[in-house]
Amino acid sequence: MDNRNTGLLDRDDFDFSDLFTAEELAEIERAAEAQFPTAPAEPAYTEYAPQEEAEALPPQAEEEEEIPTEETEEEFSYDEPKAKKSRKERKGPGLFGIIARVLSFVLATVIIILCGALGVIYIMSKGPSESARDLFVLSLRETSAAGFVAGIFLDEEEIALIEEANKPDEILENIDTSLITIAAKTESEEGGEEVKGEEIEIFDVSGATFKGKMMVVSDPERVIVGVSNRLGAAGQLLPSMIESYGGVGGTNAGGFDDPNGTGNGGIPLGVVIHEGQLLSGANTRAATAVIDYDGILHVGNFTGNEAMDLNAEWAVSFGPVLVVNGEKCDGLSSGLNPRTAIGQRSDGAILLLVINGRQVGSMGATYEDVADVMLSYGAVNALNLDGGSSSTMLYHGEYLNISSSLVGERPLPTGIIVLDKEAE
């Protein structure tokens, strides 16, 4: 090799003949070869041969590039289902998991609402004032289904004292019939009779805590008391009752036996007189509305027999009496609830009032509220009828109020029916 190009020195460049003899030089070379053996000479240039280079690789390198064995493939195929399962688990909890979460949320919501309701009941039962407590307790006790709620934080003796302190006064005096003058009738062109003025008018009424409807019927002879076609066994829905009498409208009327809000409307409470016949309450004293054969409305606390002595054609009971001889009665404290009432103006027109309650925008009215509305429409006498979830007003098949009943319209033992003009 030419070391001149590489910068290296070859042993031929050195001359040691003057220093050592030939035998000594040979001996030195042998010792050097023994100490530093020389590698076999390599060619100056080797052509690139991939196959030979691969064959020259050590056995370890060849093993590293080996294709995975069957055992490795089995191990890989065993891990594959695990990967799929984990991906499936990440997709969601599944149908039953979703149902469980929804039920848990609903249950938690119900518990929160119940706890909140109990908190409100406790605060209203124990304060913040006696008037607020009385209003709350009376509102509950006036309902058939929710009356027990008042007893959660108050004992029966406390409730009895509240009810006694707010008990309406009994009205035993007879009304002054001279204050009522039935509007005169005139002959129509067809030869029949007609009442002067509007026959039926509908008005919106409202107050701080309520909204409702007032129906004014000019001719009192068009207003009667209807009874269920199965009185004593089951009540009748108001639309069906109105239709059976050929009426054009009406409201619910008297109370009925309704234990825990589950009564079927078949058994009336108090006095019921229909077409001059005493059907119920002969000796039961109750706040009663009586329409006599002259179309005059009497209100007071009567027995059935006392009502018959007033020349009664129609009668129904509930109470309390709201207005007598143009004056609002005392002792009209009550809760806020849906209401129905009947009254009469000095010209004989019958006033039918229904007030919505137990709903957003109309919590309900007190007895005093109802009396005030009646007076504002000119009532001379007025009586509160059955209210609550039974309060209903219809006119020409259309509901004019929003019922508070959660189970739909309730069957009734009696109803105030407004007859069609031709049916008089």
VEXGUKOL-779500 format. One line per field, with one value per residue (C-alpha): residue number from 1; x, y, z. Coordinates in Angstrom, 1 decimal. Layout:
N
n	(NUM:...);
xx	(X:...);
yy	(Y:...);
zz	(Z:...);
This chain:
424
n	(1:2:3:4:5:6:7:8:9:10:11:12:13:14:15:16:17:18:19:20:21:22:23:24:25:26:27:28:29:30:31:32:33:34:35:36:37:38:39:40:41:42:43:44:45:46:47:48:49:50:51:52:53:54:55:56:57:58:59:60:61:62:63:64:65:66:67:68:69:70:71:72:73:74:75:76:77:78:79:80:81:82:83:84:85:86:87:88:89:90:91:92:93:94:95:96:97:98:99:100:101:102:103:104:105:106:107:108:109:110:111:112:113:114:115:116:117:118:119:120:121:122:123:124:125:126:127:128:129:130:131:132:133:134:135:136:137:138:139:140:141:142:143:144:145:146:147:148:149:150:151:152:153:154:155:156:157:158:159:160:161:162:163:164:165:166:167:168:169:170:171:172:173:174:175:176:177:178:179:180:181:182:183:184:185:186:187:188:189:190:191:192:193:194:195:196:197:198:199:200:201:202:203:204:205:206:207:208:209:210:211:212:213:214:215:216:217:218:219:220:221:222:223:224:225:226:227:228:229:230:231:232:233:234:235:236:237:238:239:240:241:242:243:244:245:246:247:248:249:250:251:252:253:254:255:256:257:258:259:260:261:262:263:264:265:266:267:268:269:270:271:272:273:274:275:276:277:278:279:280:281:282:283:284:285:286:287:288:289:290:291:292:293:294:295:296:297:298:299:300:301:302:303:304:305:306:307:308:309:310:311:312:313:314:315:316:317:318:319:320:321:322:323:324:325:326:327:328:329:330:331:332:333:334:335:336:337:338:339:340:341:342:343:344:345:346:347:348:349:350:351:352:353:354:355:356:357:358:359:360:361:362:363:364:365:366:367:368:369:370:371:372:373:374:375:376:377:378:379:380:381:382:383:384:385:386:387:388:389:390:391:392:393:394:395:396:397:398:399:400:401:402:403:404:405:406:407:408:409:410:411:412:413:414:415:416:417:418:419:420:421:422:423:424);
xx	(0.0:1.3:1.4:2.5:-1.1:-2.4:0.3:1.4:4.9:5.7:8.5:10.4:11.0:13.3:16.8:18.1:21.0:23.6:22.2:21.5:22.7:20.4:19.9:19.0:16.5:14.8:14.6:13.0:10.4:9.4:9.0:6.9:4.7:4.2:3.3:1.2:-0.2:-1.1:-4.5:-4.7:-4.4:-7.7:-8.3:-8.0:-11.7:-14.6:-17.7:-21.0:-22.7:-25.9:-26.4:-22.8:-23.1:-26.3:-24.6:-21.8:-24.1:-23.7:-26.4:-27.8:-28.6:-30.4:-32.6:-33.6:-35.1:-37.0:-40.7:-42.9:-43.5:-46.9:-46.6:-46.2:-49.3:-51.4:-50.4:-51.3:-54.7:-55.4:-54.9:-57.2:-60.6:-59.4:-58.8:-62.3:-63.9:-62.2:-63.4:-67.0:-66.8:-65.8:-68.9:-71.4:-73.1:-75.7:-79.5:-79.8:-77.1:-79.0:-82.3:-80.5:-79.1:-82.4:-84.2:-81.5:-81.9:-85.7:-85.5:-83.0:-85.3:-88.3:-86.4:-85.3:-88.9:-90.3:-87.7:-88.5:-92.2:-91.8:-89.8:-92.5:-95.2:-93.2:-92.6:-96.3:-97.6:-95.3:-95.2:-94.2:-97.5:-100.8:-102.8:-100.5:-100.7:-104.5:-104.7:-102.4:-104.3:-107.7:-106.7:-105.7:-108.6:-111.1:-109.8:-110.9:-107.7:-105.0:-106.6:-104.3:-101.2:-102.2:-101.7:-98.1:-96.7:-99.9:-102.0:-105.7:-106.4:-104.4:-106.2:-109.6:-108.9:-107.9:-111.1:-113.3:-111.8:-112.5:-115.9:-118.5:-121.5:-124.8:-127.5:-130.9:-132.8:-135.0:-134.1:-136.0:-137.8:-138.9:-135.3:-135.8:-138.0:-138.1:-137.6:-140.9:-141.5:-143.0:-144.8:-142.6:-143.6:-144.1:-146.5:-144.1:-142.5:-139.0:-136.9:-135.8:-132.0:-129.3:-130.3:-126.9:-123.6:-120.1:-117.5:-113.9:-113.2:-109.9:-108.2:-104.8:-104.7:-107.4:-109.0:-112.5:-115.7:-119.1:-122.2:-125.2:-128.6:-131.3:-134.3:-134.2:-136.8:-134.1:-132.0:-132.8:-131.1:-130.4:-129.7:-127.8:-129.7:-128.3:-128.7:-127.9:-125.7:-123.4:-122.9:-123.1:-120.7:-121.9:-122.0:-124.2:-126.4:-126.8:-127.7:-130.3:-132.2:-131.8:-129.6:-127.1:-124.8:-124.3:-122.0:-121.5:-123.7:-124.0:-121.5:-121.3:-119.8:-116.2:-113.9:-110.2:-111.3:-112.5:-116.2:-118.2:-120.7:-123.6:-124.5:-125.4:-124.8:-127.4:-130.7:-131.7:-135.1:-135.9:-139.1:-140.7:-139.8:-137.6:-135.0:-132.5:-131.8:-135.3:-133.9:-130.3:-129.5:-127.1:-126.2:-128.7:-129.7:-133.4:-135.1:-138.9:-141.6:-141.5:-137.8:-136.5:-133.2:-133.3:-130.0:-129.6:-129.0:-132.1:-133.2:-135.0:-138.4:-137.7:-136.7:-139.9:-141.8:-140.3:-142.3:-139.2:-139.0:-135.2:-132.7:-129.1:-126.6:-123.0:-122.0:-121.2:-123.7:-121.8:-124.3:-127.6:-129.9:-127.0:-124.6:-121.4:-121.6:-119.2:-116.8:-115.8:-112.2:-111.0:-108.1:-107.4:-109.2:-111.2:-114.8:-118.3:-121.1:-124.6:-126.3:-129.1:-129.3:-132.1:-133.6:-133.8:-130.9:-129.0:-125.2:-123.1:-119.4:-116.6:-113.0:-109.9:-107.5:-104.5:-102.7:-100.1:-101.6:-104.7:-104.1:-107.7:-110.0:-111.2:-114.9:-114.5:-113.0:-116.1:-118.5:-116.7:-117.0:-120.7:-121.3:-119.4:-121.9:-124.8:-125.7:-128.4:-128.1:-125.4:-124.2:-120.9:-121.4:-119.1:-115.7:-112.3:-111.8:-115.5:-115.7:-116.8:-118.6:-119.8:-121.6:-122.7:-120.5:-117.3:-115.5:-115.1:-112.8:-109.8:-110.5:-108.0:-108.8:-105.8:-108.0:-110.3:-113.9:-115.7:-119.1:-121.7:-124.9:-126.3:-125.7:-127.0:-128.5:-129.2:-132.0:-132.3:-134.8:-137.2:-137.0:-138.5);
yy	(0.0:3.5:5.2:8.5:9.2:8.3:9.9:6.6:5.1:1.6:-0.5:-0.4:3.2:2.3:0.8:-1.0:-2.9:-0.7:-1.3:-5.0:-8.0:-10.1:-12.7:-10.1:-8.4:-11.7:-12.4:-9.0:-9.6:-12.9:-11.4:-8.5:-10.9:-13.0:-9.9:-8.2:-10.7:-9.2:-9.5:-11.1:-8.6:-7.2:-6.2:-2.5:-2.3:-4.7:-4.5:-4.1:-7.5:-7.3:-11.1:-11.7:-8.9:-10.5:-13.9:-12.2:-11.0:-12.7:-15.2:-12.9:-10.2:-12.8:-13.9:-10.3:-10.0:-13.3:-13.3:-13.7:-17.4:-19.0:-18.6:-14.8:-14.7:-16.5:-14.0:-11.1:-12.7:-13.1:-9.4:-8.3:-9.0:-7.1:-4.0:-4.3:-4.7:-1.6:0.4:-0.8:0.1:3.6:4.1:4.5:2.8:0.9:1.0:-0.3:2.1:5.1:3.9:3.6:7.1:8.6:6.9:8.1:11.7:11.5:10.0:12.7:15.4:14.0:13.9:17.5:18.6:16.7:18.2:21.7:21.1:19.9:23.0:25.3:23.4:23.7:27.5:28.1:26.0:27.6:31.1:33.7:35.1:33.8:35.2:33.5:30.3:30.4:31.1:28.1:25.7:26.7:26.4:22.8:21.9:23.1:20.3:16.7:15.1:17.4:18.2:15.9:18.0:20.6:17.9:17.2:19.8:20.8:18.5:18.2:20.5:23.4:22.8:22.8:26.1:27.7:26.4:27.5:31.0:31.4:29.7:31.7:33.1:31.3:33.3:32.5:35.6:35.6:37.9:41.0:40.0:43.6:44.3:42.1:43.2:40.8:42.6:42.9:40.8:42.1:40.5:39.7:40.1:36.3:36.4:34.9:36.6:38.1:39.7:43.3:43.7:41.2:37.6:36.1:38.0:36.6:38.7:38.2:38.8:39.0:39.9:39.8:36.0:34.9:34.9:33.7:34.2:35.8:34.7:37.0:35.5:38.2:35.9:33.9:31.4:30.1:29.0:25.7:23.0:19.8:16.5:13.4:10.8:8.3:10.5:8.4:6.0:8.0:11.5:12.9:15.0:18.6:18.5:15.5:16.9:20.2:18.3:16.2:19.3:21.0:23.7:26.0:26.4:26.0:25.4:22.8:23.3:21.5:19.5:15.7:13.0:12.9:10.9:11.6:13.1:9.7:10.2:9.5:12.4:10.2:11.2:15.0:16.9:19.2:20.2:19.3:20.4:19.6:20.8:21.5:18.0:17.6:15.0:15.4:17.1:17.4:17.9:18.8:22.5:23.8:27.0:26.8:28.7:28.5:29.7:30.1:29.8:33.6:33.4:35.0:33.7:33.1:32.4:31.3:28.4:26.3:22.7:21.1:21.5:25.2:25.7:24.1:26.7:29.4:28.1:26.5:25.2:24.6:24.4:23.2:23.5:24.3:27.7:29.9:32.7:35.6:38.5:39.1:42.1:43.9:43.5:41.4:38.8:38.7:35.9:35.1:34.1:31.2:29.9:30.4:27.9:27.5:28.8:28.6:31.0:32.0:35.4:37.7:41.3:43.6:43.3:39.5:38.6:35.5:35.8:32.7:33.0:30.5:31.3:29.3:28.2:26.0:26.9:29.4:32.8:32.0:30.6:31.0:33.3:33.6:33.7:37.4:37.8:36.1:38.3:41.4:40.2:39.5:42.9:44.6:43.0:44.3:41.1:41.6:38.0:35.4:32.0:30.1:26.8:23.7:24.7:23.1:20.5:20.5:24.2:24.2:26.6:25.7:27.7:26.3:23.2:25.3:25.3:28.9:28.1:25.9:23.0:22.3:18.6:16.3:13.4:15.2:16.5:15.1:13.6:15.7:15.1:18.5:21.4:24.9:24.6:27.6:26.6:27.4:30.2:27.9:25.3:27.6);
zz	(0.0:-0.9:2.5:0.9:0.1:3.5:5.7:7.2:7.2:6.0:7.6:4.3:4.9:7.9:7.4:10.6:8.8:10.3:13.8:13.9:12.1:9.9:12.6:15.2:12.8:12.1:15.8:16.4:13.7:15.2:18.6:17.2:15.2:18.4:20.3:17.6:15.1:11.8:10.1:6.7:3.9:2.6:-1.0:-1.7:-2.8:-2.3:-4.4:-2.6:-2.2:-0.1:0.0:1.1:3.8:5.1:5.3:7.2:9.9:13.3:14.3:16.9:14.3:12.2:15.2:15.9:12.4:12.6:11.8:15.0:15.8:16.1:19.9:19.5:17.1:19.7:22.4:20.1:19.2:23.0:23.7:20.8:22.6:25.6:23.5:22.0:25.4:26.8:23.8:24.4:28.0:27.1:24.9:27.8:30.8:28.7:28.9:32.5:33.6:32.1:33.7:37.1:36.7:35.8:38.7:41.1:39.8:40.1:43.6:44.7:43.2:45.1:48.3:47.9:47.1:50.1:52.4:51.0:51.4:55.0:55.7:54.3:56.2:59.4:58.9:58.0:60.9:63.5:62.1:60.9:62.2:63.6:60.6:58.1:60.1:60.2:56.5:55.8:58.1:56.9:53.3:54.0:56.2:53.5:51.2:51.4:50.2:51.8:55.1:57.0:56.1:58.7:61.4:60.5:62.9:64.8:67.1:66.8:69.7:68.1:64.8:66.5:68.2:64.9:63.2:66.1:66.1:62.4:62.2:60.1:61.9:61.5:59.8:61.2:60.2:57.1:54.3:53.4:50.3:49.7:48.6:45.5:42.6:39.7:36.4:34.6:31.5:28.3:25.4:22.4:18.8:18.7:21.6:24.2:27.2:27.3:30.0:29.6:29.2:28.5:29.1:30.1:30.5:31.3:33.1:34.1:37.8:39.6:42.8:44.5:44.7:42.2:38.8:37.8:35.9:36.8:35.0:35.3:34.4:34.1:34.4:37.8:36.4:34.1:37.1:38.8:40.9:38.9:40.6:39.6:37.6:40.2:43.3:46.4:44.5:42.3:41.0:37.5:35.5:35.1:31.2:31.3:34.0:32.1:28.9:30.7:31.7:28.3:29.8:28.2:31.2:34.9:37.8:40.5:43.6:47.0:49.0:49.1:51.2:50.1:52.5:51.7:48.4:47.1:47.1:44.0:44.4:45.1:48.6:49.1:52.3:53.8:52.1:48.6:47.2:43.6:41.9:45.3:46.6:49.7:48.8:51.6:54.9:56.4:59.9:59.0:59.6:57.1:55.2:52.3:49.2:48.4:45.3:45.8:43.2:42.7:41.7:44.9:46.4:50.2:52.1:55.7:58.0:57.5:58.0:55.0:56.7:57.4:53.7:52.6:54.7:52.4:49.5:48.1:44.6:44.6:47.4:47.9:50.9:51.6:53.0:54.6:54.0:52.4:52.0:53.6:52.7:51.0:53.9:54.1:56.9:59.8:60.5:56.9:57.7:55.6:53.5:49.8:47.6:44.4:45.0:43.6:44.8:44.0:44.6:43.5:42.6:43.6:40.0:40.5:38.2:39.5:40.0:39.5:40.4:40.0:41.0:40.0:42.7:43.6:40.4:39.2:38.7:40.9:44.3:45.2:47.2:50.8:51.8:52.3:48.8:47.4:49.3:48.1:44.5:44.9:46.5:43.6:41.2:43.2:45.2:47.9:49.1:48.4:49.6:49.1:47.4:47.2:46.0:45.7:42.9:42.2:41.2:37.5:35.2:31.7:29.0:25.7:26.3:27.0:30.3:31.5:34.4:35.0:37.4:40.2:40.1:39.4:38.4:36.0:36.4:39.4:39.5:41.4:43.3:42.4:40.0:39.3:35.8:33.5:31.2:27.6:27.0:25.1:27.9:30.6);
